[in-house]
Amino acid sequence: MTAVSMTVNGNAALADVEDRTLLVHYLRENLGLTGTHIGCDTSQCGACVVLVDGVAVKSCTMLAGQADGASVTTIEGLATNGQLHPMQQAFHENHGLQCGFCTPGMIMTALDMVRRLGKRLDEATVRHELEGNICRCTGYHNIVKAIQAGAAKM
Amino acid sequence: MANDGIGDRVLRKEDKRFITGRGRYTDDINMSGVQHAVFVRSPHAHARIKSIDVAEAKSAPGVAGVLTGAELTEDKVGNLICGWMIHSKDGSAMKMGAHPALAKEIVRYVGQPIAVVVAATRYQARDAAERVVVEYEELPAVIDPAKAMDAGAPQIHPEAPKNLIYTWPIGDEKATNAAFAKAAKTVKLDIVNNRVIPNAIEPRAALAAYDPAEEHFTLYLTSQNPHVHRVVLSAFVGLAPETKLRVIAPDVGGGFGSKIFIYPEETVVCWAAKRVGRPIKWTAERSESFLADAHGRDHVTHAEIAFDNNNKILGLKAHTIANIGAYMSTFSSSVPTYLYGLLLSGQYDIPAIYGEVDAVYTNTTPVDAVRGAGRPEAAFLVERLMETAARQLGEDPAELRRKNFIRKFPHQTPVILNYDIGGYEASLDAGLKAANYAGFKVRKAEAAKRGKLRGIGISCYIEACGLAPSAAVGSLGAGVGLWESAEVRVNFVGTIEVLTGAHAHGQGHETSFAQVVNDRLGVGLDKIQIVHGDTDKVQMGMGTYGSRTSVGMSAVVKALDKVEAKAKKIAAHLLEAAESDIVLENGELKVAGTDKKKTFTDIAMAAYTAHNLPAGMEPGLKEGAFYDPTNFTFPAGVHIAEVEVDPKTGEVDIVQFVAADDFGTLINPMIVEGQVHGGIVHGIGQAMLETATYDLQSGQLLTGSFMDYAMPRADDVPSFKIEHTTTPAPSNPLGVKGCGEAGAIGSPPAIINAITDAIGTNELSMPATPQKVWMAL
């Protein structure tokens, strides 16, 4: 067991965990932040994407201990004072979600896309950059529109 | 609000919690003292269990209990059931083998659960599961459904000689043979409809708790139909009387059929919560989902179609071997029979049809309904036959189809179904126009200059959904009726709760059902709340699958009719007018032609204060209804795929995909389009990327994770052009046909027709991976 501490959504977090604890389990089970989801066990689906020091990371493939001292942002940390982030609002306005399970990962990945590639994203770029996020419900058509719209408003 | 009713593109009410990470999926839910369960699963496709040693596992850190089939037997827990009886051609009942929730003596597929380990943490349960020692005597296995009935094939269940469960006939064999005897031309095709794995992104999970004081179970479950789970677990498996089992399906992350069935895992978790005496949570890992979720499709078919001299169809016949897997899952028997054979007429006027289905056991994961369930298999067969025929007969594929369309409705097909309404030519014309079919030759020539092979493929699909008229399915062997229930509760201050037995796992019911209510009562969407998914709150329902939201909504409409009638009586009394002069408009009840009115809220308060009600009227404003559809509904349409193949690599780029669908009335076109997009990509997945592959010797699932099973990603598919035509369904009050499965039904044949058109050879099986396409060139 090791004491792992980090900042999550601006709040200090500290817990004693087994060394093998994944960051996603730390967030979901130790901190009760269940908005980050687990959809696979081979790092493909992207439902677990969070930002670690501003960069998108699949939290299922990182040990909590590796995030010791880092600043982590999860889906729960995006809205400020009840005001939705433009990317969240865009997913709503463009019907970019159905069952909602892949959605937090999609939104966090989208934020990283904008950070790296800017606010004017064409369809081909968005589709290519979503290689690490799988959705079974939407067929991606509206997710692409949502990301383009959300990026433009950031 | 005037814009929040039937037909409006209303943004979804349920989005808020999902986009802020506040959805409540089963694994998100916790209880004090919850333990975690991990299943020990068979590594062999077919084996006798010689011994199970749990001693080391039981003494591992944190372990609360380890249970096997022996304890299930001790506690007299019943076996899992198949809820749809099918009879063979010779009149005998289907040959069903026993299906215990934990294996007893014999394991029959890789992944079959043998034991469950319950411990304080997930990680401890995993560690302890590795300490369970099972000794097996391996037995020969049969994996290929085409070989399951061979002489000398290993016998999987004693009840089913030759591994044959039933031979099911549909249509008229004599009339069909006679039709083929007179044919000017016969076209034949051998087809494999490849096995797929549903892979909803939320894995299955169950959280069960037992209250010993009340002898009462609470089960949170990823279920598409919590009431069906309750019925089966209580009445058939015998875990508890129905009144002592509460099943709650909270937010569910996708179903696609996979979360309909009553599986070993929730059965064991629920029973174990009582046996071990702690609340227990199980969540599948993805590689576990691959082995443990019911798979789909897996048909081997020989099909033939007969034409006269004018290229009009005389008859169609098909023989199918359908793989059921190692055990009969809950609705498995119905998928390759009533959900398949009844669609063999497609959109065409076919005088004679005969189909025969041999359902077989193999040592593979059980197979049951996956999005479309039987209807994609039928559409693929019919539309590949029609395309092949067009090429062999030298007719344009669109024109051959048009010439054979059914034009007069109602139309009685030779395969039981009576199509009540349709407009196939309107859909075809809309599709051809949107796809610019006329300009294809020019685009093909231009692509050739770039070194690409361009092809176009049509699929005119039809399905039967809005499952289903209860008496009809009962007479066909279903153990359940397929009605739906609704209760509309108007509260004191005019807010409304609608309780429905339907369940949403992505379909947006909290919005679309509210639109139906708002369209009638006009109180505003924010005053209407939809309640679903909890057997304690909603008395009974059959759940959501088979595009049956039309059934659920129709139940709401019937309840609304009763609410409106009572509201009008109260209004007439208060306004001193005749009931027949009262109109309900925009949330107000007025005397027609005057400005005497009451708001809906006024009426609700009058109903609940009961100070001044018509003589003899009970207080309150709350009405329930059950709705039993009078027919299936028949969504139908056209998909047109255009592809470019790179002959150097076999890679296929979908350059355009058009869907022109007739779903009758659309409640929320935005939600409908989303369902179509998702369905099309699901179908493209089957056609080009996905296939569940087993090693034919060992029975190991080779495509056992997302590393080996290719799920469609965003850059595998294009954006879509969606058109609609409308012939409202006469069989329900809204005219709705349903749309959730259509995309997965229509797209695979369009894709394969397009690729084979591009490469100039008709021999191509699904999935049409680049390697296969390249080798076919």
HADDOCK unambig.tbl for C-alpha pairs under 7 A between the chains (distance, minus, plus):
assign (segid A and resid 34 and name CA) (segid B and resid 28 and name CA) 5.75 0.50 0.50
assign (segid A and resid 35 and name CA) (segid B and resid 21 and name CA) 3.74 0.50 0.50
assign (segid A and resid 35 and name CA) (segid B and resid 22 and name CA) 5.84 0.50 0.50
assign (segid A and resid 35 and name CA) (segid B and resid 23 and name CA) 7.00 0.50 0.50
assign (segid A and resid 36 and name CA) (segid B and resid 21 and name CA) 6.96 0.50 0.50
assign (segid A and resid 39 and name CA) (segid B and resid 201 and name CA) 5.27 0.50 0.50
assign (segid A and resid 39 and name CA) (segid B and resid 202 and name CA) 5.55 0.50 0.50
assign (segid A and resid 39 and name CA) (segid B and resid 203 and name CA) 6.32 0.50 0.50
assign (segid A and resid 39 and name CA) (segid B and resid 286 and name CA) 6.70 0.50 0.50
assign (segid A and resid 40 and name CA) (segid B and resid 285 and name CA) 6.54 0.50 0.50
assign (segid A and resid 40 and name CA) (segid B and resid 286 and name CA) 4.60 0.50 0.50
assign (segid A and resid 41 and name CA) (segid B and resid 285 and name CA) 6.46 0.50 0.50
assign (segid A and resid 41 and name CA) (segid B and resid 286 and name CA) 5.66 0.50 0.50
assign (segid A and resid 41 and name CA) (segid B and resid 287 and name CA) 6.92 0.50 0.50
assign (segid A and resid 42 and name CA) (segid B and resid 706 and name CA) 6.75 0.50 0.50
assign (segid A and resid 42 and name CA) (segid B and resid 707 and name CA) 6.87 0.50 0.50
assign (segid A and resid 44 and name CA) (segid B and resid 706 and name CA) 6.58 0.50 0.50
assign (segid A and resid 75 and name CA) (segid B and resid 20 and name CA) 5.96 0.50 0.50
assign (segid A and resid 75 and name CA) (segid B and resid 21 and name CA) 5.59 0.50 0.50
assign (segid A and resid 76 and name CA) (segid B and resid 20 and name CA) 5.60 0.50 0.50
assign (segid A and resid 76 and name CA) (segid B and resid 21 and name CA) 5.56 0.50 0.50
assign (segid A and resid 88 and name CA) (segid B and resid 19 and name CA) 5.79 0.50 0.50
assign (segid A and resid 92 and name CA) (segid B and resid 11 and name CA) 6.99 0.50 0.50
assign (segid A and resid 92 and name CA) (segid B and resid 15 and name CA) 6.20 0.50 0.50
assign (segid A and resid 93 and name CA) (segid B and resid 11 and name CA) 6.52 0.50 0.50
assign (segid A and resid 98 and name CA) (segid B and resid 506 and name CA) 4.22 0.50 0.50
assign (segid A and resid 98 and name CA) (segid B and resid 507 and name CA) 6.35 0.50 0.50
assign (segid A and resid 98 and name CA) (segid B and resid 508 and name CA) 6.88 0.50 0.50
assign (segid A and resid 99 and name CA) (segid B and resid 252 and name CA) 6.85 0.50 0.50
assign (segid A and resid 99 and name CA) (segid B and resid 253 and name CA) 4.97 0.50 0.50
assign (segid A and resid 99 and name CA) (segid B and resid 254 and name CA) 5.63 0.50 0.50
assign (segid A and resid 99 and name CA) (segid B and resid 505 and name CA) 5.40 0.50 0.50
assign (segid A and resid 99 and name CA) (segid B and resid 506 and name CA) 3.58 0.50 0.50
assign (segid A and resid 100 and name CA) (segid B and resid 18 and name CA) 5.20 0.50 0.50
assign (segid A and resid 100 and name CA) (segid B and resid 253 and name CA) 6.57 0.50 0.50
assign (segid A and resid 101 and name CA) (segid B and resid 201 and name CA) 6.66 0.50 0.50
assign (segid A and resid 101 and name CA) (segid B and resid 202 and name CA) 6.29 0.50 0.50
assign (segid A and resid 101 and name CA) (segid B and resid 253 and name CA) 5.19 0.50 0.50
assign (segid A and resid 102 and name CA) (segid B and resid 201 and name CA) 6.85 0.50 0.50
assign (segid A and resid 103 and name CA) (segid B and resid 19 and name CA) 6.55 0.50 0.50
assign (segid A and resid 104 and name CA) (segid B and resid 19 and name CA) 6.41 0.50 0.50
assign (segid A and resid 104 and name CA) (segid B and resid 21 and name CA) 6.27 0.50 0.50
assign (segid A and resid 127 and name CA) (segid B and resid 714 and name CA) 4.83 0.50 0.50
assign (segid A and resid 127 and name CA) (segid B and resid 715 and name CA) 4.70 0.50 0.50
assign (segid A and resid 128 and name CA) (segid B and resid 714 and name CA) 6.99 0.50 0.50
assign (segid A and resid 128 and name CA) (segid B and resid 715 and name CA) 5.38 0.50 0.50
assign (segid A and resid 130 and name CA) (segid B and resid 714 and name CA) 6.12 0.50 0.50
assign (segid A and resid 131 and name CA) (segid B and resid 713 and name CA) 5.98 0.50 0.50
assign (segid A and resid 131 and name CA) (segid B and resid 714 and name CA) 6.63 0.50 0.50
assign (segid A and resid 131 and name CA) (segid B and resid 715 and name CA) 7.00 0.50 0.50
assign (segid A and resid 134 and name CA) (segid B and resid 713 and name CA) 5.94 0.50 0.50
assign (segid A and resid 135 and name CA) (segid B and resid 201 and name CA) 6.84 0.50 0.50
assign (segid A and resid 136 and name CA) (segid B and resid 200 and name CA) 6.10 0.50 0.50
assign (segid A and resid 136 and name CA) (segid B and resid 201 and name CA) 6.51 0.50 0.50
assign (segid A and resid 136 and name CA) (segid B and resid 678 and name CA) 6.82 0.50 0.50
assign (segid A and resid 137 and name CA) (segid B and resid 254 and name CA) 6.89 0.50 0.50
assign (segid A and resid 137 and name CA) (segid B and resid 678 and name CA) 5.02 0.50 0.50
assign (segid A and resid 138 and name CA) (segid B and resid 674 and name CA) 5.82 0.50 0.50
assign (segid A and resid 138 and name CA) (segid B and resid 675 and name CA) 6.89 0.50 0.50
assign (segid A and resid 138 and name CA) (segid B and resid 677 and name CA) 6.09 0.50 0.50
assign (segid A and resid 138 and name CA) (segid B and resid 678 and name CA) 4.38 0.50 0.50
assign (segid A and resid 139 and name CA) (segid B and resid 677 and name CA) 4.92 0.50 0.50
assign (segid A and resid 139 and name CA) (segid B and resid 678 and name CA) 3.90 0.50 0.50
assign (segid A and resid 139 and name CA) (segid B and resid 681 and name CA) 5.12 0.50 0.50
assign (segid A and resid 140 and name CA) (segid B and resid 714 and name CA) 5.65 0.50 0.50
assign (segid A and resid 141 and name CA) (segid B and resid 677 and name CA) 6.66 0.50 0.50
assign (segid A and resid 141 and name CA) (segid B and resid 719 and name CA) 5.32 0.50 0.50
